Every structure is written in structure tokens, then in C-alpha cells.
Amino acid sequence: MPRDMQEYLREGLGVTTFCSGCGHGILMGAILRAVDAMGLDKDRMLFVSGIGCAAWIPSPHFDADTLHTLHGRAVAYAVGAKVANPDLEVVVVSGDGDLSSIGGNHLIHAARRGHDLAVICANNEIYGMTGGQCASTTPVGAVTSTSVQGNVYPPFDLVSLVRSAGASYAARWPVTSPGRLIESIRRAIECKGMGFVEAVSPCPTQFGRRNRHRTVPALYERMESLCITEKEAASLSREERARRFVVGEWSRD
């Protein structure tokens, strides 16, 4: 982190809490750079997270007000904080398991009701911290601690889910596109209503090892190969599309 970004980090912080090769550190930098580019007052911001690896992005790292909540309840707490103090800039940062599995209903209804929140979801396709269980985003065939012979259920397309529910803005990018992530995070914060950003962030420890991606570069190469544009996705079948990450941004305006 460049010296001019140190003001956003808690005093004495030298390293992140993430495993080697985890993409969450890249996402953390993108969030802080978006905040810096917007010139936001960190004293008027609240970062809310649930339980999981991605939920640790704001809580031990950001020199700002952070609310570390119960598993799956980050969006519910964020809605409560925003209703209590509409002047707060409320940003939810958590993982795919926390936000879309155990917390899926909160995510859907926050989009439906148009709550003025930014929700940033780090999607590593698995429950990374709590044991490597199958998540709602785990691809068909992937091995997890609860699908040892391969997951049989199709994953959620989180961007399509929140768009259908009523989100004002939605985007998806891999963490290897930090510039696009920064811009999309800015737009999600700026938009009226719920803005949603999905960051595809590889997990070497749980997903990579269980699915025989032996090295960090191999896991990132897999992620890059699965990211396609909406134009490229148009020629694929529904099943083929479900195995890819369609990247881009979508706005209701």
C-alpha cells in the first residue's frame, strides 16, 4: 500500500490477515482507492461485514467505523444503520457465503426495497474460512468439504439475482482488473438505491487445494479463463454460461 494510503489503515498494521495468494487483499486495496478517489470523509462512513474471510477486509484493517455482525446478517445491520442515520455512507463488504447463502434473503430484499447501500461481495466460490463447505456460488462439479464427489447444484448468478430484485447498479470483475473494480465500487457508492459489486477472488487454501489447482498462478489462470463478456456469453447455452463469470456493469438508468 503506497504511503499516501496509510491514513486509511489502522495504526501499526503491517500485513493483511489473508492467506498467501488470496485475492481479498487486492479487493481491499480497490475499496480504499475508490474511497480516496471520491474524497469521502471516512468519519462519515460505516463499513459493515458478516462472518468469513472477506468479512475481515474492513474490520481489522480500515481506520474507520466498522460493524462486524452475525453470520449472514451484514445487510440487515447495514439497513438498520442507514435508516437510523441517513447521512452515513454505508458500505457492506463480505463474502459470497455470508451474503448470498445464509444472508441471501437480506440481500434480495435490500435490492427490492431500494435501500441506499453499496454491497461489495468477494466471491471465492466456497466457504473459505468456516471449513470449505459448498456455497450458493460453488460451480457444478467442484469439490468442497460438503460435496466431496462434486457439487451437483447450479450456482447463483449474483449479478442477475440482484438486478432482478431491483438493484440500481451491479457489476462483476475479477480482482485481476483492479482499475475496473475501483470504478465500479465508486459507482455503487454514488448510485441511489442499492449498488452491488461482485469481485471474483480466488481462494487457494480451500477451493484451490480441494480442486487440484496446485499453484496460485494456476488458480488465477482458471479464473481468467472463465471470465467472459456479455457478448461472448450470448453464444453459449444456459449450462455453459452458468460455468463462466460474465463480467461487466449494468445500470437500471
C-alpha positions as CSV (number, residue, x, y, z in Angstrom):
1,M,0.0,0.0,0.0
2,P,1.6,3.4,-1.0
3,R,2.4,5.7,1.8
4,D,-0.3,8.2,0.9
5,M,-2.9,5.4,1.5
6,Q,-1.7,4.7,5.1
7,E,-4.2,7.1,6.5
8,Y,-7.0,4.6,5.7
9,L,-5.3,1.8,7.6
10,R,-5.3,1.2,11.3
11,E,-2.2,2.2,13.1
12,G,0.5,-0.4,13.3
13,L,-0.9,-2.6,10.6
14,G,1.8,-4.2,8.6
15,V,0.3,-7.2,6.8
16,T,-3.2,-8.4,6.0
17,T,-4.9,-11.4,7.6
18,F,-5.3,-13.3,4.3
19,C,-3.7,-16.5,3.1
20,S,-0.9,-16.3,0.5
21,G,-2.4,-15.9,-2.9
22,C,-5.9,-14.8,-1.7
23,G,-7.5,-12.2,-3.9
24,H,-9.1,-10.4,-1.0
25,G,-6.1,-8.1,-0.4
26,I,-6.4,-6.8,-3.9
27,L,-10.1,-6.1,-3.3
28,M,-9.2,-4.3,-0.1
29,G,-6.9,-2.0,-1.9
30,A,-9.5,-1.3,-4.6
31,I,-12.1,-0.3,-2.0
32,L,-9.7,2.1,-0.3
33,R,-8.6,3.6,-3.6
34,A,-12.3,4.1,-4.6
35,V,-12.9,5.9,-1.3
36,D,-9.8,8.0,-1.8
37,A,-10.7,8.9,-5.4
38,M,-14.1,10.0,-4.3
39,G,-12.7,12.2,-1.5
40,L,-15.1,10.6,1.0
41,D,-14.8,11.6,4.7
42,K,-14.0,8.3,6.4
43,D,-15.6,9.7,9.6
44,R,-18.9,9.7,7.9
45,M,-18.6,6.1,6.6
46,L,-19.6,2.8,8.1
47,F,-18.3,-0.5,6.8
48,V,-20.4,-3.5,7.7
49,S,-19.4,-7.1,7.4
50,G,-20.6,-10.5,8.4
51,I,-18.5,-13.7,9.0
52,G,-15.9,-15.2,6.7
53,C,-12.6,-14.3,5.1
54,A,-14.0,-11.3,3.1
55,A,-15.7,-10.0,6.2
56,W,-12.2,-9.4,7.6
57,I,-11.5,-6.9,4.8
58,P,-12.8,-3.8,6.8
59,S,-12.8,-4.9,10.4
60,P,-9.2,-5.3,11.4
61,H,-7.8,-3.1,8.6
62,F,-9.8,0.1,7.9
63,D,-9.3,3.1,10.1
64,A,-13.0,3.9,10.0
65,D,-16.1,2.8,11.8
66,T,-16.7,-0.9,11.2
67,L,-19.5,-3.1,12.3
68,H,-18.7,-6.9,12.4
69,T,-22.0,-8.7,12.6
70,L,-23.5,-12.1,12.9
71,H,-23.1,-14.6,10.0
72,G,-25.4,-13.7,7.1
73,R,-26.8,-10.5,8.8
74,A,-24.4,-7.8,7.4
75,V,-27.0,-6.4,5.0
76,A,-29.7,-6.3,7.8
77,Y,-27.4,-4.4,10.1
78,A,-26.4,-2.1,7.3
79,V,-30.0,-1.3,6.5
80,G,-30.7,-0.6,10.2
81,A,-27.7,1.8,10.4
82,K,-28.7,3.7,7.3
83,V,-32.3,4.1,8.5
84,A,-31.1,5.3,11.8
85,N,-28.6,7.8,10.3
86,P,-29.4,8.5,6.6
87,D,-26.3,10.8,6.4
88,L,-24.0,7.8,6.8
89,E,-22.3,6.4,3.7
90,V,-22.9,2.7,4.4
91,V,-20.8,0.1,2.6
92,V,-21.2,-3.7,3.1
93,V,-18.1,-5.8,2.4
94,S,-18.5,-9.6,2.8
95,G,-18.3,-12.9,1.1
96,D,-20.5,-15.0,-1.2
97,G,-21.4,-17.4,1.6
98,D,-22.2,-14.7,4.0
99,L,-24.2,-12.5,1.6
100,S,-25.9,-15.0,-0.7
101,S,-26.2,-18.2,1.2
102,I,-27.1,-17.7,4.8
103,G,-27.7,-14.0,4.1
104,G,-29.4,-14.3,0.7
105,N,-32.9,-13.1,1.8
106,H,-31.5,-9.9,3.3
107,L,-29.6,-9.2,0.0
108,I,-32.7,-9.8,-2.1
109,H,-35.0,-7.6,-0.1
110,A,-32.4,-4.8,0.3
111,A,-32.3,-4.6,-3.5
112,R,-36.1,-4.9,-3.8
113,R,-36.7,-2.1,-1.3
114,G,-34.1,0.2,-2.9
115,H,-32.1,0.8,0.3
116,D,-29.3,3.2,-0.3
117,L,-26.3,0.9,0.3
118,A,-23.2,-0.2,-1.5
119,V,-22.7,-4.0,-1.2
120,I,-19.4,-5.5,-2.2
121,C,-19.3,-9.3,-2.5
122,A,-16.0,-11.2,-2.6
123,N,-16.9,-14.4,-4.5
124,N,-14.4,-17.2,-3.9
125,E,-16.9,-19.9,-4.8
126,I,-16.7,-21.6,-1.4
127,Y,-17.0,-21.1,2.4
128,G,-13.3,-20.1,2.7
129,M,-13.0,-19.5,6.5
130,T,-15.5,-21.8,8.1
131,G,-14.4,-25.2,6.7
132,G,-14.6,-25.2,2.9
133,Q,-18.3,-26.0,2.6
134,C,-20.3,-25.8,-0.6
135,A,-21.7,-22.3,-1.2
136,S,-24.5,-21.0,-3.3
137,T,-21.8,-19.9,-5.8
138,T,-19.9,-23.1,-5.9
139,P,-19.7,-24.3,-9.6
140,V,-21.2,-27.7,-10.6
141,G,-18.6,-30.5,-10.1
142,A,-16.5,-28.6,-7.7
143,V,-15.2,-30.4,-4.6
144,T,-15.9,-29.0,-1.2
145,S,-16.0,-30.4,2.3
146,T,-19.7,-31.0,1.9
147,S,-19.6,-32.1,-1.7
148,V,-16.7,-34.5,-1.8
149,Q,-17.9,-36.1,-5.0
150,G,-18.6,-32.7,-6.7
151,N,-21.3,-30.2,-6.3
152,V,-24.5,-31.1,-8.2
153,Y,-26.4,-27.8,-7.8
154,P,-26.1,-24.9,-10.2
155,P,-24.6,-21.7,-8.7
156,F,-26.4,-18.4,-8.3
157,D,-25.6,-15.7,-10.8
158,L,-25.4,-13.0,-8.1
159,V,-25.5,-10.0,-10.5
160,S,-28.6,-11.4,-12.3
161,L,-30.1,-12.1,-8.9
162,V,-29.7,-8.5,-7.5
163,R,-30.7,-6.9,-10.8
164,S,-33.9,-8.9,-10.9
165,A,-34.6,-8.0,-7.3
166,G,-34.2,-4.2,-8.1
167,A,-30.6,-3.1,-7.6
168,S,-29.9,0.2,-9.1
169,Y,-26.4,-0.8,-10.2
170,A,-24.5,-4.0,-10.5
171,A,-21.0,-5.0,-11.7
172,R,-18.7,-8.1,-11.8
173,W,-15.0,-8.1,-12.3
174,P,-12.1,-10.4,-11.3
175,V,-9.6,-9.0,-8.8
176,T,-7.1,-9.0,-11.7
177,S,-9.0,-6.0,-13.1
178,P,-8.4,-3.6,-10.2
179,G,-9.0,-0.4,-12.2
180,R,-12.4,-1.6,-13.3
181,L,-13.2,-2.7,-9.7
182,I,-12.3,0.7,-8.3
183,E,-14.5,2.5,-10.8
184,S,-17.4,0.1,-10.2
185,I,-17.1,0.4,-6.4
186,R,-17.2,4.2,-6.9
187,R,-20.4,3.9,-9.0
188,A,-22.0,1.5,-6.5
189,I,-21.4,4.0,-3.7
190,E,-22.6,7.0,-5.7
191,C,-25.8,5.5,-7.1
192,K,-29.2,6.0,-5.4
193,G,-30.6,2.7,-4.2
194,M,-28.6,-0.4,-3.8
195,G,-25.3,-0.7,-5.7
196,F,-23.7,-4.2,-5.9
197,V,-20.2,-5.2,-7.0
198,E,-19.1,-8.8,-7.2
199,A,-15.4,-9.3,-7.1
200,V,-14.2,-12.8,-8.3
201,S,-11.5,-13.5,-5.8
202,P,-9.6,-16.9,-5.9
203,C,-9.2,-19.0,-2.7
204,P,-6.0,-21.1,-2.9
205,T,-6.4,-22.6,0.6
206,Q,-9.9,-24.1,0.3
207,F,-11.1,-24.1,-3.3
208,G,-7.7,-24.4,-5.0
209,R,-6.4,-27.3,-3.0
210,R,-9.6,-29.3,-3.0
211,N,-10.0,-28.9,-6.8
212,R,-6.4,-29.7,-7.7
213,H,-5.3,-26.3,-8.7
214,R,-1.9,-26.9,-7.2
215,T,-0.4,-23.4,-7.6
216,V,-1.6,-19.9,-7.1
217,P,-0.9,-19.0,-10.8
218,A,-2.9,-22.0,-12.0
219,L,-5.9,-20.8,-9.9
220,Y,-5.7,-17.3,-11.3
221,E,-5.3,-18.7,-14.8
222,R,-8.5,-20.7,-14.3
223,M,-10.3,-17.5,-13.1
224,E,-9.2,-15.5,-16.1
225,S,-10.2,-18.2,-18.5
226,L,-13.8,-18.3,-17.0
227,C,-14.3,-14.5,-17.3
228,I,-16.1,-13.5,-20.5
229,T,-18.0,-10.5,-21.8
230,E,-21.8,-10.5,-22.2
231,K,-21.3,-10.5,-26.0
232,E,-19.2,-13.7,-25.7
233,A,-21.8,-15.2,-23.4
234,A,-24.6,-14.7,-25.9
235,S,-23.5,-17.6,-28.0
236,L,-23.3,-20.1,-25.0
237,S,-26.0,-22.4,-23.7
238,R,-27.5,-21.7,-20.3
239,E,-25.4,-24.6,-18.8
240,E,-22.2,-23.3,-20.4
241,R,-22.9,-19.7,-19.3
242,A,-23.5,-21.0,-15.7
243,R,-19.9,-22.2,-15.7
244,R,-18.5,-18.8,-16.5
245,F,-18.2,-15.4,-15.0
246,V,-19.9,-12.8,-17.2
247,V,-18.1,-9.6,-16.4
248,G,-19.2,-6.0,-16.9
249,E,-21.5,-3.5,-15.4
250,W,-25.2,-2.9,-15.6
251,S,-27.3,0.1,-14.5
252,R,-31.1,0.5,-14.2
253,D,-30.9,4.0,-15.6
